[in-house]
């Protein structure tokens, strides 16, 4: 590199956003992810031994996937080729692989192919990578925010190791921010800024574990403070209004929040259920989608322990379509707290599941003759409905007779609990079955 090129590179680096300038360059600079790259951990040992396998780095935004890939390439001395699945295709991959083959043959230098957002490659594009990963022409590192078990083809997934990166803790974010404030070479150290402790805490809270977001906020907030001044909580609040919602309605985190929402209602924790409801509403989730989950929970988790739960859930589902947001949040809150607080029984859910399983897997026989349709002329000659006993002609509207097919006689799919209203059902069925 000549002096002119070097000067241009230095100028470009200084003009880069703070988050880009502060990217860690070594494993020791890397903050967080100790379970992945801590001393003695698998990936660190593979990096230090220059024996990195093809891997998928899976984690939320801002956890260091691209940075870690760059560090791996730097430490191992490999040629680092980066593409983005959104803007690249098979032709570009083949060009990189051909160059990698020559590099390995003539210079014994390996190539790391880093594909950002690998989940955006379609099946044929992912399949095109298989032979290159198998024969070692490239070491593939894919980065994704989506669950690779959902988004990456099984043949490719089986040839790679999944490395999960966790959201950075607030303490980790604050440490990054403090380092940035004292780093005079790449950070903001030249400004000699003091800071209120809770200003960095606020940034960390708003960033939600995303180091890139935290550094962007710090860069903007510091621009509002004179050199040698103090970074305050008020300065941070002027830069950002509300906390960023980490919730992609089509992403893996979407399913995690929805799962936690359902399980909180099932677990009778109205406060947790309201929290996850609020997260979905704040992120703009479709209220009809939320209402459907509530209706399902009313039947699946509350069931006959409180039949009113389904009535309230259906009323809420209709109401949210009638009134819309933001007032619909009130109705959803009412339904969620009712269902979360209601007695629970999944016996009706289990019962239909067991009945369906028998229908799909067993020879269940014929409908008993006395239950068959007898409204047409000649039905009695076939024995249809002849011995049917009309329950309303008997005391209590009940008479004992066979309803299940012969091959399923004695089967009890529905076994009610003693929870809530279902206790009454359990007692009534017990009395009827003993007659």
C-alpha positions in Angstrom: 0.0 0.0 0.0 1.4 3.4 -1.0 1.3 6.5 1.2 -1.7 8.0 -0.8 -3.7 4.8 -0.3 -2.8 4.6 3.3 -3.9 8.2 3.9 -7.2 7.5 2.2 -7.8 4.4 4.3 -7.0 6.4 7.5 -9.3 9.2 6.5 -12.1 6.7 5.7 -11.7 5.0 9.1 -11.9 8.3 10.9 -15.1 9.2 9.0 -16.7 5.8 9.8 -19.5 5.6 12.3 -18.5 5.1 15.9 -19.9 1.6 16.0 -17.7 0.6 13.1 -14.6 2.3 14.5 -15.0 0.5 17.9 -15.3 -3.0 16.5 -13.1 -5.3 18.6 -10.0 -6.5 16.7 -9.0 -9.4 19.0 -10.7 -12.0 21.1 -9.4 -10.3 24.2 -11.1 -7.0 23.1 -14.4 -8.8 22.6 -16.8 -8.1 25.4 -19.5 -10.7 26.2 -20.0 -14.1 24.8 -17.7 -15.8 27.3 -19.6 -19.0 26.9 -18.5 -19.0 23.2 -15.0 -17.5 23.2 -13.9 -17.6 26.8 -10.7 -19.2 27.7 -10.8 -23.0 27.0 -14.1 -22.8 25.1 -14.6 -24.8 21.9 -14.6 -21.9 19.4 -11.7 -20.1 21.0 -9.6 -23.3 21.0 -10.4 -23.9 17.3 -9.5 -20.3 16.4 -6.2 -20.4 18.3 -5.4 -23.8 16.7 -6.2 -22.4 13.2 -8.7 -25.2 12.8 -12.0 -23.4 12.5 -14.9 -25.5 11.1 -17.7 -24.1 9.1 -20.1 -22.5 11.5 -23.3 -20.5 11.8 -23.3 -17.6 14.2 -26.9 -17.3 15.4 -28.0 -14.4 17.6 -29.8 -11.1 17.9 -28.6 -7.9 16.1 -25.6 -6.2 17.7 -24.1 -9.3 19.4 -20.9 -9.3 17.4 -21.5 -11.9 14.6 -19.7 -9.9 11.9 -17.0 -8.8 14.3 -16.3 -12.3 15.4 -16.0 -13.5 11.8 -13.5 -10.7 11.1 -11.5 -11.6 14.1 -11.4 -15.3 13.1 -10.1 -14.4 9.6 -7.5 -12.1 11.1 -6.2 -14.6 13.7 -6.2 -17.6 11.4 -4.5 -15.7 8.5 -7.2 -16.7 6.1 -8.5 -14.7 3.2 -11.7 -13.1 4.3 -14.5 -12.8 1.8 -17.8 -11.2 2.9 -21.1 -11.2 1.0 -24.7 -10.4 2.0 -27.4 -12.9 1.1 -29.8 -10.1 0.2 -27.6 -8.7 -2.7 -25.5 -11.7 -3.7 -26.2 -14.9 -5.7 -24.8 -18.2 -6.8 -22.6 -16.5 -9.5 -20.8 -14.4 -7.0 -20.3 -17.4 -4.7 -18.8 -19.5 -7.6 -16.4 -16.6 -8.4 -15.2 -16.4 -4.8 -14.8 -20.2 -4.6 -12.8 -20.4 -7.8 -10.4 -17.8 -6.4 -10.3 -19.7 -3.1 -9.3 -22.9 -5.0 -6.4 -21.2 -6.7 -5.3 -19.5 -3.4 -5.2 -22.8 -1.6 -3.4 -24.5 -4.5 -0.7 -21.9 -5.1 -0.3 -20.2 -1.8 -1.7 -22.7 0.7 -3.9 -20.0 2.1 -7.4 -20.8 3.1 -10.5 -18.7 2.5 -13.3 -17.8 4.9 -16.5 -17.0 3.2 -18.7 -15.0 5.5 -22.4 -14.8 4.4 -24.4 -12.2 6.4 -28.1 -12.9 6.7 -27.6 -16.5 5.3 -31.3 -17.2 6.1 -32.2 -15.0 3.1 -30.7 -17.5 0.7 -33.3 -19.7 -0.9 -33.0 -23.5 -1.0 -31.2 -23.7 -4.3 -28.7 -21.0 -3.2 -28.0 -22.9 0.0 -27.6 -26.2 -1.9 -25.0 -24.6 -4.1 -22.8 -24.1 -1.1 -22.8 -27.8 -0.1 -20.0 -29.1 -2.3 -17.6 -26.2 -1.4 -18.1 -26.8 2.3 -17.7 -30.5 1.9 -14.4 -30.4 0.0 -12.9 -27.7 2.1 -12.4 -25.1 -0.6 -13.9 -22.5 1.8 -14.7 -22.3 5.5 -18.2 -21.1 5.6 -19.3 -18.7 8.3 -23.0 -17.8 8.1 -24.6 -15.1 10.3 -28.3 -15.0 11.0 -30.7 -13.5 13.5 -33.3 -16.2 12.6 -33.4 -19.7 14.1 -31.2 -21.7 11.7 -33.2 -24.9 12.4 -36.1 -23.1 10.7 -34.2 -21.2 8.0 -31.2 -23.2 6.9 -31.5 -26.4 4.8 -30.9 -29.6 6.8 -28.1 -30.9 4.4 -26.1 -27.6 4.9 -26.9 -27.4 8.6 -25.6 -30.9 9.2 -22.2 -29.9 7.8 -21.9 -26.8 10.1 -21.7 -26.1 13.8 -24.2 -23.7 15.3 -22.7 -21.1 17.6 -25.4 -19.2 19.5 -24.5 -15.6 20.6 -26.6 -14.2 23.5 -27.9 -10.7 23.9 -25.3 -8.5 25.7 -26.1 -7.7 29.3 -26.5 -4.1 30.4 -23.2 -4.5 32.3 -21.5 -5.5 29.1 -23.0 -2.6 27.1 -21.9 -0.1 29.8 -18.4 -1.5 29.7 -18.3 -1.0 26.0 -19.6 2.6 26.4 -17.0 3.4 29.1 -14.2 2.0 26.9 -15.4 4.1 24.0 -15.4 7.3 26.1 -11.7 6.8 27.1 -10.4 5.5 23.7 -8.7 8.4 22.1 -7.6 6.5 19.0 -10.9 5.1 17.7 -13.5 6.3 20.3 -14.4 9.6 21.9 -11.5 9.9 24.3 -10.2 13.1 22.6 -13.4 14.8 23.7 -12.6 14.2 27.4 -16.2 13.8 28.3 -17.4 13.2 31.8 -20.6 11.3 32.3 -23.4 10.8 34.7 -23.5 7.1 35.7 -27.2 6.8 34.9 -26.7 8.3 31.4 -24.8 5.1 30.4 -27.3 3.0 32.2 -30.1 4.6 30.2 -28.3 4.0 26.9 -27.8 0.3 27.9 -31.5 0.0 28.8 -32.7 1.5 25.5 -30.2 -0.5 23.4 -31.8 -3.8 24.6 -28.5 -5.7 24.3 -27.5 -4.3 20.9 -24.0 -2.9 21.1 -24.4 -1.2 17.7 -27.5 0.7 18.8 -25.8 1.7 22.1 -22.8 3.1 20.3 -25.0 5.0 17.8 -26.9 6.6 20.7 -23.7 7.5 22.4 -22.3 9.1 19.3 -25.4 11.2 18.8 -25.7 12.2 22.5 -22.0 13.1 22.7 -22.4 15.5 19.7 -24.8 17.5 21.9 -22.1 18.0 24.6 -19.2 20.4 24.3 -15.7 19.0 24.5 -14.8 18.6 28.1 -18.4 18.6 29.2 -20.6 16.0 30.8 -22.9 13.5 29.2 -26.2 13.7 31.0 -29.4 11.6 31.1 -31.2 14.5 29.6 -28.9 14.5 26.6 -29.6 10.9 26.0 -33.3 11.3 26.3 -33.2 14.1 23.7 -31.6 11.7 21.2 -34.0 8.8 21.8 -37.7 8.9 22.6 -38.9 5.5 23.4 -37.0 2.2 23.9 -36.5 0.3 20.7 -38.7 -2.8 20.5 -36.7 -5.9 19.6 -39.6 -7.7 18.0 -39.7 -8.8 14.3 -43.2 -10.0 13.5 -41.7 -12.6 11.2 -38.6 -13.4 13.2 -37.5 -15.9 15.8 -37.9 -13.4 18.6 -41.5 -13.0 17.6 -42.2 -16.7 18.3 -40.3 -16.4 21.6 -42.4 -13.5 22.9 -45.7 -15.2 21.7 -44.6 -18.4 23.4 -43.9 -16.6 26.6 -47.2 -14.8 26.4 -49.2 -18.1 26.0 -47.2 -19.9 28.7 -47.7 -17.0 31.1 -51.5 -17.1 30.7 -51.3 -20.9 31.1 -49.1 -20.5 34.2 -51.6 -18.2 35.9 -49.3 -15.2 35.9 -51.4 -12.2 34.8 -48.5 -9.8 35.3 -46.1 -11.7 33.0 -48.9 -12.2 30.5 -49.6 -8.4 30.5 -45.8 -7.7 30.0 -45.6 -9.9 26.9 -48.9 -8.5 25.6 -47.5 -5.0 26.0 -44.3 -5.9 24.1 -46.4 -7.2 21.2 -48.7 -4.2 21.2 -45.8 -1.7 21.4 -44.1 -3.4 18.4 -47.3 -3.2 16.3 -48.3 -6.8 16.3 -51.7 -7.5 14.6 -54.3 -7.4 17.3 -56.3 -10.1 15.6 -53.3 -12.4 15.9 -53.1 -11.7 19.6 -56.9 -12.2 20.0 -56.7 -15.6 18.3 -54.0 -16.7 20.7 -56.2 -15.6 23.7 -59.2 -17.6 22.3 -57.0 -20.7 21.8 -55.7 -20.4 25.4 -59.3 -20.0 26.7 -60.2 -23.5 25.4 -56.8 -25.2 25.6 -55.7 -24.1 29.0 -58.8 -23.0 30.9 -61.4 -25.2 29.2 -64.3 -26.3 31.4 -62.7 -25.2 34.6 -64.2 -21.9 33.7 -66.3 -22.0 30.5 -66.8 -18.2 30.8 -63.2 -17.7 29.7 -64.1 -18.7 26.1 -67.0 -16.3 26.1 -64.8 -13.4 27.3 -62.1 -14.4 24.8 -64.5 -14.4 21.9 -66.1 -11.2 23.0 -62.6 -9.6 23.1 -61.8 -11.0 19.6 -64.9 -9.3 18.2 -64.4 -6.1 20.2 -60.9 -5.5 19.0 -62.1 -5.6 15.4 -64.9 -3.2 16.2 -63.0 -0.6 18.1 -59.4 -1.0 16.9 -56.2 0.4 18.5 -55.3 2.0 20.8 -58.5 1.3 22.8 -58.3 -2.4 21.8 -55.4 -2.8 24.2 -57.8 -2.3 27.1 -60.1 -5.1 25.9 -57.1 -7.4 25.3 -55.8 -6.6 28.8 -59.2 -7.5 30.3 -59.3 -10.9 28.5 -55.7 -11.7 29.3 -56.0 -11.0 33.0 -59.2 -13.1 33.2 -57.7 -16.1 31.4 -54.4 -15.9 33.3 -56.3 -15.7 36.6 -58.9 -18.4 35.8 -58.7 -22.0 37.1 -57.0 -24.2 34.6 -57.9 -27.5 32.9 -56.6 -28.9 29.7 -58.7 -32.1 29.9 -61.0 -31.2 27.1 -58.0 -30.4 24.9 -56.4 -33.8 25.8 -59.7 -35.5 25.2 -60.1 -34.4 21.6 -56.4 -35.1 21.0 -56.8 -38.7 22.2 -60.0 -39.2 20.2 -58.4 -37.9 17.1 -55.4 -40.2 17.7 -57.7 -43.3 17.9 -59.6 -42.3 14.8 -56.4 -42.0 12.8 -54.7 -45.1 14.1 -57.3 -47.7 15.2 -60.0 -49.9 13.7 -62.8 -48.3 15.6 -65.7 -50.2 14.1 -69.2 -49.2 13.0 -71.7 -46.8 14.5 -74.0 -48.9 16.8 -77.3 -49.7 14.9 -79.5 -48.0 17.4 -77.7 -44.7 16.9 -77.8 -44.7 13.1 -80.0 -42.4 11.0 -83.6 -43.6 11.1 -85.5 -40.7 9.5 -85.9 -42.3 6.1 -88.4 -45.0 5.1 -87.1 -48.5 5.5 -84.5 -47.6 8.1 -86.2 -49.7 10.7 -86.0 -52.8 8.4 -82.2 -52.4 8.6 -82.4 -52.1 12.3 -81.3 -48.5 12.3 -82.5 -46.6 15.4 -84.8 -49.4 16.5 -83.5 -49.8 20.1 -82.6 -46.1 20.6 -83.6 -44.8 24.0 -84.6 -41.1 24.0 -82.9 -39.6 27.1 -85.6 -36.9 27.6 -88.1 -39.6 28.3 -86.2 -40.6 31.4 -85.7 -38.9 34.8 -82.9 -36.4 34.8 -82.8 -36.5 31.0 -80.5 -39.6 31.2 -80.7 -43.2 30.3 -77.8 -45.6 30.2 -77.1 -47.0 26.7 -74.1 -47.6 24.4 -72.9 -44.7 22.4 -69.3 -45.6 21.4 -68.7 -48.3 18.7 -68.3 -51.8 20.0 -64.5 -51.7 19.6 -64.1 -48.6 21.8 -66.6 -49.5 24.5 -65.4 -48.4 27.9 -63.0 -45.8 26.5 -63.0 -42.5 28.6 -61.4 -39.7 26.6 -62.6 -36.9 28.9 -61.5 -37.1 32.4 -62.3 -33.8 34.1 -60.3 -32.3 36.9 -61.6 -31.0 40.2 -60.6 -27.4 39.2 -63.2 -24.7 39.2 -66.5 -25.4 37.4 -65.0 -28.7 36.1 -65.4 -30.2 39.5 -69.2 -30.1 39.0 -68.8 -31.7 35.7 -66.6 -34.4 37.2 -69.1 -35.1 39.9 -72.1 -35.3 37.5 -70.2 -37.7 35.1 -69.2 -39.9 38.0 -72.8 -40.2 39.1 -74.0 -40.9 35.6 -71.4 -43.6 35.0 -72.2 -45.3 38.3 -75.9 -45.7 37.4 
